[in-house]
Structures are given as C-alpha cells and as structure tokens.
Amino acid sequence: MKGTVLYDVKDGIAILTVDNPPVNPLSDGVRTGLFESLVKAEEDSSVSGVVLTGNGRAFIAGADISEFGGNVEGVSLNEVFNKLEYCTKPVVAAINGIALGGGLETALCCNYRIADKKAFVGLPEVNLGLLPGGGGTQRLPRLVGPGEALKMMLSGGHVPATKALHMGIVDKISENVVEDAMTFIKEVSESVENHPKVRDKNEKMIEARGDDKVMLEAQALAAKTRKGQFAPGQIIKCVESAINLDDFDEGLKKEGEYFLECLLHPQREAMIHMFFGERAASKISDVPKDTKVMDIKKAGIIGSGTMGGGIAMCFANAGIPVHIIDQDQDNLARGISVIEKNYDFMVGRGKLTQDQKDAVFGLVSSSLDYKDVSDCDIVIEAVYENLELKHEIFKSLDEHVKGDAILASNTSGLDIDSIASVTKRPEKVVGTHFFSPANIMRLLEVVRGDQTSNETLATIMAIGKKLKKAAVVSLNAPGFIGNRMLFGYTAQANMLLLEGALPHQIDQALESFGLNMGPFRMMDLVGLDLGWRARKLGGKESPLHAKIGDELCEQNRYGQKNGAGYYNYSEGSRAPNPAPENEATYEKISAENGFTRRDISDEEIVDRCILALINEGADILSEGVAQRAADIDVVYINGYGFPIWRGGPMHHANAMGLDVVIEKLNKYREITGNDVYKPSEMLLKLAESGERLGEAPAKEDRKEKLDFEMSSVANNF
C-alpha cells in the first residue's frame, strides 16, 4: 500500500500525520492508516481529542488519480469519511499546507479546521472532468452557501487561508497549526458536549430553496468558462440536490451517482490525459535528471513590442528583474507604457494591490544600449520574423552579454541553428516561442538546436515552470510543432471555402466541435495581409489555398486591423459581423480555379480540418520533432484553443480509433485528391498492430517508451 499515517499521543491528544510524500494524496495506505488510527484513538480512554495534519508542505493534496477507474484496495474513502465524521472524540484538521480535492473534503468531515497562514484550499476536480465525489458538493455549500461553493467548484481555483477564514471554510488561522490545534481541542473537549458536524448545518440550504438565481448564475458561469464540458453541469445538479433534499445522505447518494457518470464519461479520460501530459512534457527523455540548472537572476529582452513587453511581464511576475532594450526611444516608451497599463488594469480588477503593482513593475527597466544587458543570465530576442535582423542582433548579443548567459529567440518558425551559427556559443542558443499575449498564454515551445546543451535545455524548462508556462520541447524543424500543424489546418479551411462553404459556417462547425475560435476569425485576428505582403514582395504567385484571402487583401480587406476581412467589424469591437459582399469574390475565385461550389456538411468541415491536424501530428511524432504524442496535445490545447475536454488532437485520434482515422483520411484523399490526407506511416503501423498514439516509441531507434504511466506521477496531484 502507498503511504501511511503516523500515530502519536501528546498530552492526551492523538496526533495523526499523513505521510505519503511529496504531497500526501489519499492512497490506499493513507486511507487504511486513517481508519485504523481513528479506531485506536477512540479505544484509548486517555485520548480526549484528535488532531489530523500532514507531513511536509501538504495537508492532503487530493485523491490518488492512479486509482481512478481501477480496483480500490484497502478501506474506501467513504468509510474513512464516515469514521472521521462520527468519531467519538472531537477532531481538528490542522491544515499545514495545500488541502485540495479529497484533502479539503477530509477537512470538511472534521469538527473543526485550523489553517496555516500560507495554506490554501480548493476543489479542483472539474479540471479533471470530475466533481468532488467525497461529499464536497454537499458539505462546502453548507459552510459557505451554494453560490460561493459553486464558484469554487466550477472554477477549480485555490483559495488562500485568509479568504478561507473569511468565507467560513476554516475556523482559525495559525502559525503553529498542530500546537494550536492541540490547545484548541483540549479547550473544546472540556467545554463543548456536542461538537459541530458540517453535515448538520442546513441554514444556508433552507435559505436557498426556491431561489433560482443561484442556479442560473452557476449555469451562466459554466457556459462562459467551461464551454462543452460535462462535469460542471453535474456539479450544479449536486448542489441543487444539497439545497432541495432534507436528508444529507440522500444528497451524498446523488453526488455518488453523478460522480460515477463523470468517471465513465470520455471527457474524464481526456482531461486526466492532459493533466499528466503537461507534467510529462517537462521531462526531456535524453537529458539526465541531475543535469545542472543555471540560476537565472536577471533577464534581458530585445524588443519592446507586444511580444517583448508580454515576455518581460512574465519574468517580472515571477519576481525576476528584467531589462528591455529597443533601438527607438519612442517605441521603448510606448512599450513600457503598455506594460504599466496592463498592471494598472490588474489593480483595477482587484488582481493586484497598488503596492504589489509598484513592486512588480519596479522589476522592469529599459534602455537603448546593449551594454545594459551584459550582466543578464538570459537574453530573449523578441523582434519581428526576419532572419537577417536576428543574425545581427545575436552577433551583438554575443559580443555584449556575459559568456555563460543563454541567448534565446522568440521565433515562431525560423531556423535556430542558423541563428546559433553567428555566435561563439551555439550550445547556449535556444528557441523560446512564446504565444501572444505572452503574459497570458500558457504555452512555451522550447526549440532545441543541434548544439543546444543539456544545461541550456534544463534551465529553460525550469524557467518555464517558474513562469507558470506549459513548456514543450520541439526539434528545430520548419514551423516546429504548432505552426507546422496549423498550416495544414488553415489550408484545408481555405480549401473548404473554395469548394463552397462560407467562413461563418466553417467557424461555427469548428467552434461547435469545441475550438475557442474558428479559422477565419483567427485569420482576421492575425491579419490576412502578412502572407500576402510577403508573397508580393517575393514576386510569388498565391498558392491555391491562399487565393481568396489574397484577393480580399487586394480589396484592402486585411482583417480586424482595418475593420474588414472575411468578416466586417464595428469600430472598437472584435465581434465578427457577416460580410455578404465577399460572396461574389468567393464565387469568382472558385470558378477561376475550376471549382463548382457545393453544399458542404458540418461533419465534413470538422473531419477535414481535424484530420489534417492529426495526420501532420503523426508525421511530427514519427520524425521525433515532438517527444511524445501528449506533447502535441499540450501544444494544441494551450496554444491553439483545442478543447481540453477532447484531450488534444492526438488523444482525439485515439478516441476515434486509428482505424476510423485512416478510413476517413482515405475517403477525403479520394474526394479532394489532396495528399494532406495520405495516411501517415506511423498511423498505418499503429492501426495494424492495434496500438494507440503514445503507446509506442516515437522513433524506431528510441530505446525509451516516451508515453507516461498515470501511476508514475500520481503523487504530483
């Protein structure tokens, strides 16, 4: 069994310490230990009360996810909670650190809760496609009210101890939780006869009966922040049961039924896949765990535009001083002003206090002189995509920045090896592809050059974690992972437009599938003129898939930037409005290129665009550009708006069945004649052997299996 519970008696108080490092999940050994320790405390006449706490930095960080869907060994969680709630001796939860999911549910079964001032609590199960299945949906509303409980459970966010005290989740905050809990339990064991049980607190439930406002607000919140997800609706149903059922145990029974539905739902597998996928992505298969990591004490940024400013905010937010260089004083002043306005906006929204804003903004400095980044441990170039310009910048950086510093390029697709070649430190050069806006978007593609050292890679991955990014390693290949896949996806969307579908139909079909934004809304946002201008400058003819977009640019329709693209836009608004005037252009370009426009179903739209992603992803995996299938999913969910509840394009392919994927690819290859639908050799081999993406090594010559096992990282939850 995994984990145990240490039992000790001091001054007549039984101290139960959960010991399941590093974060004390409720594994079978912990559950059995808790049950047996409570029995022992009850049977000891010298014990007047019980204090429950955790070893290390955690109280209890939640359930052991590796046990989900399998045979549960030892004592069940419900048995433990029942024993805890009906213990004949008063029980205090001494919350010494994180108490999430089943950890908070454990504390809610105790009579009292005292928290360390640095502790935080939460019920984040919704992030895994689940609901709090240990009574959380029934007990938390009884303490804080159904409205606040629903906000906590639907957001999956963490609540710091001070706020938890204000909300009524904990009874007291302390700097010495175990000692104070012992003192407290001695007092109440002598002065209180009937110790409170959360299950008996029905006042807030009775108050909420007949009030539809709470449920309507929760449904609106779920629709806005959890679009397409199954678990939020089940959470709302659970709280509705808590409000309307007089019998607490009937509410628990309903929670159990709804939890089982979530557990069996395919979204649960997809979202847990992503949970472990992000953690696996941080591990580089051929970089030893003990590789030295540089201490990054100061960062430099070259370029004060949107990307440079956003990246600078990432470092400042992490408490790392950052210095921005620009060649133009007006640009620099404008960039610094935008950063300050972003922080002022956060103050206005209550995300930062004025003192916090002053402290974090105080970490940002700027100048026009490269000498001012000479003492930086990492310098990130963030100028526009021009290889010659980047060569010039890296030559200057190599001359001015200390020799052991890392030089990184925020490129979305340029050759990192070419950039590294102009320096005397190619082993210190790496790609760091942040996504815009960099201070908000979680994805960071880390591009590994031929000579990038293990130390450089390990340091960048560590920095990614400190910046709270989902970092994924890519080999230095055109488009890396994300943009290489995006090309085929958008090209097929444009081909569908040529063949007869309209932008709003294509966007709606893919947004109904779950994408945050359809391809034509995305192209309008980015700007249709970028590729068009590059082709005109190079004297190149428009490729077939770009002909309609380039024709719109000839009509001065560039997208949101000038209020007209595939859609029309009102001044000051990003909301797309129909552009029926474009339809004549669509018909003209289609006819000129030999297409007879036809009705196209939503199913074909989704199939063709998503299959293009899957097929290219399989090629990327087979070439070793990505380490593992889950890395590709992490990229697409965190950088390109793919729905998390589908688990990313590669997991979605597995869910479809690779034989079905191949059948559909062959079907659309026959219909379109397009080789983008020629099945990847990797897909064919896996389908033939009955394997799934991620279940076999990405390259034939790789010795390590690149997929991950849930059990190996379960304790991170």
C-alpha positions in Angstrom: 0.0 0.0 0.0 1.1 3.6 -0.8 1.5 6.0 2.1 0.8 5.7 5.8 -0.5 7.6 8.8 1.9 8.3 11.7 0.2 8.0 15.2 1.4 9.7 18.3 -0.2 10.8 21.6 0.9 14.0 23.3 -0.8 15.4 26.4 -3.9 13.2 25.8 -4.2 14.3 22.2 -3.9 11.8 19.3 -1.9 13.3 16.5 -2.5 11.7 13.1 0.1 12.7 10.5 -0.5 11.7 6.9 2.8 10.6 5.4 2.7 10.0 1.6 5.4 12.2 0.1 5.6 14.5 -1.7 2.1 15.8 -1.3 0.2 13.2 0.7 -2.6 12.0 -1.6 -5.3 9.7 -0.3 -3.7 6.5 -1.5 -4.8 3.1 -0.1 -2.2 3.1 2.7 -3.3 6.6 3.8 -7.0 5.6 3.9 -6.3 2.4 5.8 -4.0 4.3 8.2 -6.6 7.0 8.9 -9.3 4.5 9.6 -7.1 2.3 11.9 -5.7 5.4 13.7 -9.2 6.8 14.4 -10.3 3.4 15.9 -7.1 3.4 18.0 -7.8 6.9 19.3 -11.4 6.1 20.1 -10.4 3.0 22.0 -7.8 4.8 24.1 -9.5 6.3 27.2 -6.6 8.6 27.8 -7.2 10.4 24.5 -9.6 13.3 24.7 -9.3 14.5 21.1 -7.7 14.1 17.7 -5.5 16.4 15.5 -5.2 15.5 11.9 -2.3 17.0 9.9 0.1 16.3 7.0 3.9 15.8 6.7 5.9 18.3 4.7 4.3 21.1 2.7 0.9 19.5 2.2 -2.1 18.5 4.4 -3.6 16.2 1.8 -3.3 17.3 -1.9 -6.3 15.1 -3.1 -7.1 11.7 -4.3 -4.6 9.3 -5.9 -5.5 9.7 -9.5 -3.7 6.4 -10.4 -6.5 4.6 -8.6 -9.3 6.1 -10.7 -11.3 3.6 -12.7 -9.4 0.6 -11.1 -9.9 -1.7 -8.2 -9.6 0.2 -4.9 -7.6 -1.6 -2.3 -7.9 -1.2 1.4 -10.5 0.9 3.2 -12.7 3.1 0.9 -12.8 6.8 1.1 -16.4 6.8 2.2 -15.7 4.5 5.1 -12.8 6.8 6.2 -15.0 9.9 6.0 -17.9 8.3 7.9 -15.5 7.2 10.6 -14.0 10.7 10.7 -17.3 12.5 10.8 -18.8 10.2 13.6 -15.6 9.9 15.7 -16.5 9.8 19.4 -13.7 12.2 20.1 -13.5 15.8 18.7 -11.3 16.1 15.6 -9.4 19.2 14.4 -7.9 19.4 10.9 -4.6 21.2 11.3 -4.2 22.3 7.7 -0.5 22.8 7.4 -0.3 23.3 3.6 -2.3 22.5 0.5 -5.7 20.9 1.0 -7.2 20.2 -2.4 -10.0 17.9 -3.6 -10.2 15.0 -1.3 -7.9 16.8 1.1 -10.4 19.6 1.7 -13.2 17.0 1.8 -11.3 15.3 4.5 -11.1 18.5 6.5 -14.8 19.2 6.0 -15.5 15.9 7.8 -13.6 17.1 10.9 -15.4 19.0 13.6 -13.0 22.0 13.4 -10.4 23.4 10.9 -7.3 25.4 11.7 -5.1 26.5 8.8 -1.5 27.7 8.5 -1.5 31.3 7.1 0.3 30.1 4.0 -2.1 27.2 3.4 -4.7 27.1 0.6 -7.7 25.0 -0.1 -9.8 24.1 -3.1 -11.9 21.6 -5.0 -10.2 21.4 -8.5 -11.8 18.2 -9.7 -13.6 20.0 -12.5 -10.1 20.4 -14.1 -10.0 16.6 -14.5 -13.5 16.2 -15.8 -14.8 15.1 -12.4 -16.8 16.5 -9.5 -15.9 16.4 -5.8 -17.0 12.9 -5.0 -16.2 12.7 -1.3 -19.1 14.9 -0.1 -17.6 18.2 -1.2 -20.7 19.2 -3.2 -22.8 18.6 -0.1 -20.6 19.9 2.7 -19.0 23.0 1.2 -22.3 24.7 0.3 -23.4 24.2 4.0 -20.4 26.2 5.2 -20.1 29.0 2.6 -23.5 29.0 0.8 -24.4 27.4 -2.5 -23.4 30.4 -4.6 -19.8 30.7 -3.3 -19.4 26.9 -3.3 -20.4 26.7 -6.9 -17.9 29.4 -7.9 -15.1 27.5 -6.1 -16.0 24.1 -7.7 -16.7 25.4 -11.2 -13.5 27.5 -11.3 -11.4 24.7 -9.7 -9.3 27.6 -8.2 -7.4 27.7 -5.0 -8.5 29.8 -2.0 -5.8 31.2 0.3 -6.2 30.7 4.1 -7.2 34.3 4.8 -10.0 34.1 2.3 -11.0 30.7 3.5 -11.3 32.1 7.0 -13.5 35.0 5.8 -15.7 32.5 3.8 -16.1 30.3 6.8 -14.2 27.2 5.5 -11.7 27.3 8.3 -12.3 28.4 11.9 -8.9 29.9 12.6 -5.5 30.8 11.1 -2.3 29.9 12.9 1.5 30.0 12.5 1.8 26.7 14.6 -1.2 24.7 13.4 -0.5 21.5 15.3 0.3 23.1 18.6 -2.7 25.5 18.4 -4.9 22.6 17.3 -3.9 20.7 20.4 -4.6 23.6 22.7 -7.9 24.2 20.9 -9.0 20.6 21.2 -8.3 20.5 24.9 -10.5 23.5 25.4 -13.4 22.3 23.4 -13.2 18.7 24.7 -13.9 20.1 28.2 -16.4 22.9 27.4 -18.4 21.5 24.4 -20.6 18.5 24.6 -21.8 18.2 21.0 -19.2 19.1 18.5 -20.4 20.6 15.2 -20.7 18.5 12.1 -20.8 20.3 8.7 -23.5 17.9 7.5 -25.9 19.3 10.1 -25.5 22.9 9.0 -28.7 23.3 6.9 -29.5 27.0 7.4 -27.9 28.2 4.1 -29.6 25.3 2.2 -33.0 26.2 3.5 -32.4 29.9 2.7 -31.6 29.0 -1.0 -34.7 26.9 -1.6 -36.9 28.3 -4.2 -34.3 30.9 -5.3 -33.5 30.2 -9.0 -30.9 33.0 -9.1 -28.0 30.9 -7.7 -28.5 28.1 -10.2 -29.0 30.4 -13.1 -25.7 32.3 -12.2 -23.9 29.0 -11.9 -25.2 27.8 -15.3 -24.1 31.1 -16.9 -20.6 30.8 -15.3 -20.3 27.2 -16.6 -21.4 28.2 -20.1 -18.9 31.0 -20.2 -15.8 29.4 -18.7 -16.4 25.6 -19.2 -17.9 25.5 -22.7 -18.7 22.0 -23.8 -17.6 20.3 -20.6 -19.8 17.7 -18.9 -18.7 17.8 -15.2 -19.8 21.4 -14.5 -23.5 20.5 -15.2 -23.1 17.5 -12.8 -21.7 19.8 -10.1 -24.6 22.1 -10.4 -27.0 19.1 -10.1 -25.2 18.0 -6.9 -25.6 21.4 -5.3 -29.2 21.5 -6.4 -29.7 18.2 -4.5 -27.9 19.7 -1.5 -30.4 22.6 -1.4 -33.6 20.6 -2.1 -33.1 17.3 -0.2 -33.8 17.2 3.5 -31.7 14.1 4.0 -28.0 14.8 3.8 -27.3 11.1 3.0 -29.7 11.3 0.0 -27.6 14.2 -1.3 -24.5 12.1 -0.9 -26.1 9.3 -2.8 -27.0 11.7 -5.6 -23.4 13.0 -5.6 -22.1 9.4 -5.9 -24.4 8.8 -8.9 -23.3 12.0 -10.7 -19.6 11.3 -9.9 -19.9 7.9 -11.5 -21.3 9.4 -14.6 -18.3 11.8 -14.8 -15.9 8.9 -14.1 -17.3 6.9 -17.0 -17.5 9.9 -19.4 -14.8 10.2 -22.1 -14.0 13.7 -21.1 -12.6 12.5 -17.8 -10.0 10.3 -19.6 -9.2 13.2 -21.9 -8.7 15.8 -19.1 -6.7 13.4 -16.9 -4.6 12.6 -20.0 -3.8 16.4 -20.3 -3.1 16.6 -16.5 -0.4 14.0 -16.8 0.6 15.2 -20.3 1.7 18.6 -19.0 3.8 17.0 -16.3 5.4 14.5 -18.7 6.2 17.3 -21.2 8.6 18.9 -18.8 10.8 15.8 -18.9 13.3 15.5 -21.7 13.9 11.9 -22.5 17.7 12.1 -23.1 18.5 14.9 -20.6 19.6 13.3 -17.3 17.6 14.4 -14.2 20.7 15.6 -12.4 21.7 18.0 -15.2 22.9 21.3 -13.8 20.4 24.1 -14.0 21.6 27.7 -14.2 20.3 30.2 -11.6 18.5 32.9 -13.6 18.8 36.1 -11.5 18.2 38.7 -14.3 16.7 38.5 -17.8 17.0 40.8 -20.8 14.5 41.3 -23.6 15.4 42.7 -27.1 12.3 44.5 -28.5 9.6 46.4 -26.6 6.6 45.5 -28.8 3.7 43.3 -27.9 5.7 40.1 -27.6 8.7 41.7 -25.9 6.5 43.5 -23.4 4.5 40.4 -22.6 7.6 38.3 -22.1 9.1 40.9 -19.8 5.9 40.8 -17.7 6.3 37.0 -17.4 9.7 37.5 -15.8 8.6 40.4 -13.6 5.5 38.4 -12.4 7.9 35.6 -11.4 10.0 38.0 -9.3 12.9 38.1 -11.8 14.3 41.6 -12.7 14.1 42.2 -16.5 15.7 44.8 -18.7 14.2 45.7 -22.1 16.3 47.1 -25.0 14.9 48.8 -28.1 16.6 50.8 -30.8 14.0 53.6 -30.8 13.2 55.7 -27.7 9.6 56.3 -28.8 8.9 52.6 -29.3 10.5 51.9 -25.9 8.4 54.5 -24.1 5.3 53.2 -25.8 6.1 49.6 -24.8 6.8 50.4 -21.2 3.6 52.4 -21.1 1.6 49.4 -22.3 3.2 47.2 -19.6 2.2 49.7 -16.9 -1.3 50.0 -18.3 -1.6 46.2 -18.1 -0.6 46.3 -14.4 -2.9 49.2 -13.7 -5.8 47.2 -15.3 -5.0 44.3 -12.9 -5.1 46.7 -10.0 -8.5 48.0 -11.2 -9.8 44.4 -11.4 -8.5 43.6 -7.9 -5.9 41.1 -9.2 -3.1 43.2 -7.7 -2.8 45.8 -4.9 -1.2 49.1 -5.7 1.9 48.1 -3.6 2.1 44.8 -5.5 1.9 46.6 -8.8 4.6 49.0 -7.7 6.9 46.1 -6.7 6.4 44.0 -9.8 6.6 47.0 -12.2 9.7 48.1 -10.4 11.5 45.0 -11.6 11.2 46.2 -15.2 13.9 48.6 -16.5 14.8 49.7 -20.0 17.3 51.5 -22.2 18.7 51.7 -25.8 22.2 50.3 -25.0 23.1 46.6 -25.4 25.7 47.0 -22.7 22.8 47.2 -20.2 22.1 43.5 -20.6 25.7 42.5 -20.2 25.0 41.1 -16.7 21.8 39.1 -17.6 21.7 35.4 -17.2 19.3 35.0 -20.2 18.5 37.4 -23.0 15.5 36.8 -25.2 15.3 38.4 -28.7 11.6 39.3 -29.5 11.7 41.3 -32.8 9.7 40.5 -35.9 10.4 37.4 -38.0 13.4 38.4 -40.2 16.4 36.1 -40.2 18.9 38.7 -41.2 17.8 41.0 -38.4 18.0 38.2 -35.9 21.5 37.4 -37.1 22.6 41.0 -36.5 21.0 41.0 -33.0 22.6 37.7 -32.0 26.1 38.9 -33.1 25.7 42.0 -30.9 24.4 40.0 -28.0 27.3 37.5 -28.3 29.6 40.5 -28.1 28.0 42.3 -25.2 26.4 39.6 -22.9 28.5 37.6 -20.5 29.8 34.4 -21.9 27.8 31.9 -19.8 24.4 33.5 -20.5 21.7 31.9 -22.5 20.7 33.6 -25.8 17.1 32.8 -26.9 15.0 33.7 -29.9 11.2 34.1 -29.6 10.8 32.9 -33.2 7.7 31.1 -34.4 9.4 29.2 -37.1 12.9 30.4 -38.1 16.0 28.2 -38.1 17.5 28.2 -34.6 20.7 26.5 -35.9 21.2 29.3 -38.4 20.8 31.9 -35.6 23.1 30.0 -33.3 25.8 29.8 -36.1 26.5 33.5 -35.9 27.5 33.3 -32.2 30.5 31.8 -30.4 28.2 30.0 -28.0 25.8 27.8 -30.1 25.4 25.5 -27.1 23.8 28.4 -25.2 21.3 29.3 -28.0 17.7 28.0 -27.9 14.3 28.9 -29.2 11.7 30.2 -26.8 8.5 30.5 -28.8 6.0 32.4 -26.5 2.4 32.8 -27.6 0.6 36.1 -27.8 -0.3 37.7 -25.4 2.8 36.2 -23.7 1.8 37.3 -20.2 -1.5 35.3 -20.5 -1.0 32.4 -22.9 0.4 29.3 -21.1 2.3 27.6 -24.0 6.0 27.9 -24.4 7.6 25.9 -27.3 11.2 25.3 -26.5 13.2 24.8 -29.7 16.2 22.6 -29.4 19.1 23.3 -31.8 21.6 20.8 -32.9 24.2 22.1 -30.5 21.9 23.3 -27.6 23.4 21.9 -24.5 21.6 19.8 -21.9 22.2 22.5 -19.3 20.6 25.1 -21.5 17.6 22.9 -22.1 17.2 22.0 -18.5 17.5 25.7 -17.5 14.8 26.8 -20.0 12.4 24.1 -18.8 13.0 25.2 -15.2 12.4 28.8 -16.1 9.2 27.8 -18.0 7.9 26.2 -14.8 8.8 29.3 -12.8 7.0 31.5 -15.4 4.0 29.1 -15.0 4.2 28.0 -18.6 3.3 24.7 -20.2 6.7 24.1 -21.8 7.1 21.6 -24.6 10.4 20.7 -26.4 10.5 20.7 -30.2 13.4 19.9 -32.5 14.5 22.6 -34.9 12.2 21.9 -37.8 10.2 24.3 -40.0 7.1 25.5 -38.1 8.3 23.5 -35.0 5.2 21.6 -33.7 2.3 24.0 -33.5 2.6 26.2 -36.6 3.6 23.2 -38.8 0.3 21.6 -37.9 -1.6 24.9 -38.1 -0.6 25.3 -41.8 -2.5 22.2 -42.9 -5.5 23.0 -40.8 -5.9 26.6 -42.1 -5.1 25.4 -45.7 -8.0 22.9 -45.5 -10.3 25.6 -44.1 -9.4 27.8 -47.1 -9.9 24.9 -49.5 -13.4 24.3 -48.0 -14.1 27.9 -48.7 -13.0 27.5 -52.3 -15.2 24.4 -52.7 -18.4 26.0 -51.4 -18.6 26.5 -47.6 -18.7 30.0 -46.2 -16.4 31.4 -43.4 -19.2 31.6 -40.8 -20.3 28.0 -41.5 -16.7 26.7 -41.2 -16.1 28.7 -38.0 -19.4 27.6 -36.4 -18.8 24.0 -37.2 -15.3 24.0 -35.6 -16.4 26.1 -32.6 -19.3 23.6 -32.0 -16.6 20.9 -32.1 -15.0 22.8 -29.2 -12.3 25.1 -30.6 -12.1 28.5 -29.0 -12.1 30.3 -32.3 -12.8 29.2 -35.9 -10.0 29.5 -38.5 -11.5 32.5 -40.3 -12.0 34.5 -37.1 -8.4 33.6 -36.2 -7.0 34.7 -39.6 -8.9 38.0 -39.4 -7.4 38.5 -35.9 -3.8 37.7 -37.0 -4.2 39.7 -40.3 -4.7 38.4 -43.8 -2.0 40.7 -45.2 1.0 39.1 -43.6 1.4 36.3 -46.1 0.0 38.3 -48.9 2.7 41.1 -48.4 5.5 38.5 -48.2 4.3 36.9 -51.4 4.1 40.2 -53.3 7.5 41.2 -52.0 9.0 38.0 -53.2 7.1 38.0 -56.5 5.4 34.7 -55.7 2.1 33.6 -57.0 -0.6 32.9 -54.5 -0.9 29.2 -53.6 -4.4 27.7 -54.3 -5.5 27.7 -50.7 -4.5 31.4 -50.3 -6.1 32.8 -53.4 -9.3 34.0 -51.8 -7.5 35.6 -48.8 -5.0 37.3 -51.2 -7.9 38.7 -53.3 -9.5 40.1 -50.2 -6.2 41.9 -49.4 -6.2 43.3 -52.9 -9.6 44.9 -51.9 -7.9 46.3 -48.8 -9.7 43.8 -46.5 -6.9 42.8 -44.0 -9.0 41.6 -41.1 -9.7 43.2 -37.7 -6.8 45.7 -38.1 -8.9 47.8 -40.6 -12.4 46.5 -39.8 -12.8 44.3 -42.9 -11.6 40.8 -43.7 -13.6 37.6 -44.0 -16.0 39.4 -41.6 -16.8 43.0 -41.0 -16.0 44.7 -37.7 -17.5 47.7 -35.9 -15.1 50.3 -34.6 -13.8 49.3 -31.2 -15.2 45.8 -31.4 -13.7 42.4 -32.1 -17.1 40.8 -32.7 -17.4 39.4 -36.3 -20.3 40.6 -38.4 -21.4 39.0 -41.7 -19.8 40.2 -44.9 -22.2 39.2 -47.7 -20.3 41.4 -50.1 -17.5 38.9 -50.1 -19.6 36.1 -51.6 -19.2 37.4 -55.1 -15.4 37.2 -54.6 -15.7 33.6 -53.3 -17.7 32.6 -56.4 -15.4 34.4 -58.8 -12.1 32.8 -57.4 -13.7 29.4 -57.1 -14.8 29.5 -60.8 -11.5 30.8 -62.0 -9.8 27.8 -60.3 -12.1 25.2 -61.6 -14.3 24.6 -58.6 -18.1 24.2 -58.8 -19.2 25.4 -55.4 -21.3 22.8 -53.5 -23.1 22.3 -50.2 -20.6 21.0 -47.6 -21.8 19.4 -44.3 -20.5 20.4 -40.9 -19.3 16.9 -40.4 -17.0 17.2 -43.5 -15.7 20.6 -42.3 -14.8 19.2 -38.9 -13.4 15.9 -40.3 -11.1 17.6 -42.9 -9.7 20.3 -40.6 -9.1 18.0 -37.6 -7.8 15.1 -39.7 -5.2 17.5 -41.2 -4.0 18.2 -37.7 -3.9 14.5 -36.7 -2.1 13.4 -39.8 0.6 16.1 -39.6 0.9 15.4 -35.9 1.6 11.8 -36.5 4.4 12.7 -39.0 5.9 15.2 -36.5 5.9 12.4 -33.9 7.4 9.8 -36.2 10.2 12.2 -37.1 11.0 12.8 -33.5 10.2 16.6 -33.7 8.0 16.1 -30.7 9.0 13.7 -28.0 5.6 12.2 -27.4 2.0 12.3 -28.6 0.9 14.0 -25.4 3.3 16.9 -26.0 1.5 17.7 -29.3 -1.8 17.7 -27.3 -0.3 20.1 -24.7 0.8 22.4 -27.6 -2.7 22.5 -29.2 -4.7 22.9 -26.1 -2.5 25.6 -24.5 -1.6 27.5 -27.7 -4.3 27.0 -30.3 -7.6 26.7 -28.5 -8.2 23.0 -29.0 -10.8 21.9 -26.4 -9.2 20.4 -23.3 -12.1 18.0 -22.9 -11.2 16.3 -26.1 -7.7 15.8 -24.8 -5.9 17.3 -27.8 -5.8 16.1 -31.5 -3.7 13.0 -30.8 -5.8 11.8 -27.9 -8.9 12.6 -30.0 -7.5 10.3 -32.8 -7.1 7.5 -30.2 -10.7 8.1 -29.0 -11.9 8.0 -32.6 -9.9 4.8 -33.2 -6.9 4.9 -35.5 -8.7 2.5 -38.0 -11.5 5.1 -38.3 -9.0 7.9 -38.7 -7.3 6.0 -41.6 -10.7 5.2 -43.2 -11.7 8.9 -43.1 -8.2 10.0 -44.4 -8.6 7.7 -47.4 -12.1 8.9 -48.0 -11.1 12.6 -48.1 -8.0 11.9 -50.1 -10.2 10.3 -52.8 -12.7 13.2 -52.7 -10.2 16.0 -52.8 -7.1 14.4 -54.4 -5.1 16.2 -51.7 -2.0 14.4 -50.3 -2.6 16.1 -46.9 -4.9 13.1 -46.3 -2.4 10.5 -47.3 -2.3 8.4 -44.0 0.9 8.8 -42.1 3.1 5.7 -42.0 3.0 5.8 -38.2 -0.8 5.8 -38.2 -0.9 2.8 -40.5 1.6 0.8 -38.4 -0.1 1.6 -35.1 -3.5 0.7 -36.5 -2.2 -2.5 -38.0 -0.7 -3.6 -34.6 -3.7 -2.4 -32.6 -1.7 0.2 -30.7 -2.6 3.8 -30.0 -0.6 7.0 -30.4 1.6 7.4 -27.4 1.8 3.6 -26.7 4.8 3.0 -28.9 8.2 4.8 -29.2 8.0 7.9 -31.4 11.1 6.7 -33.3 12.1 3.2 -34.1 15.6 3.7 -32.7 14.5 5.2 -29.4 15.0 2.8 -26.5 12.7 4.5 -24.1 9.0 4.4 -24.3 8.0 8.0 -24.5 4.5 7.7 -23.2 3.9 8.0 -19.5 2.0 6.0 -16.9 -0.5 7.6 -14.7 0.8 5.9 -11.6 4.3 7.3 -12.0 3.2 10.8 -11.5 0.0 10.4 -9.5 1.6 11.9 -6.4 2.0 15.2 -8.2 -1.7 15.8 -7.8 
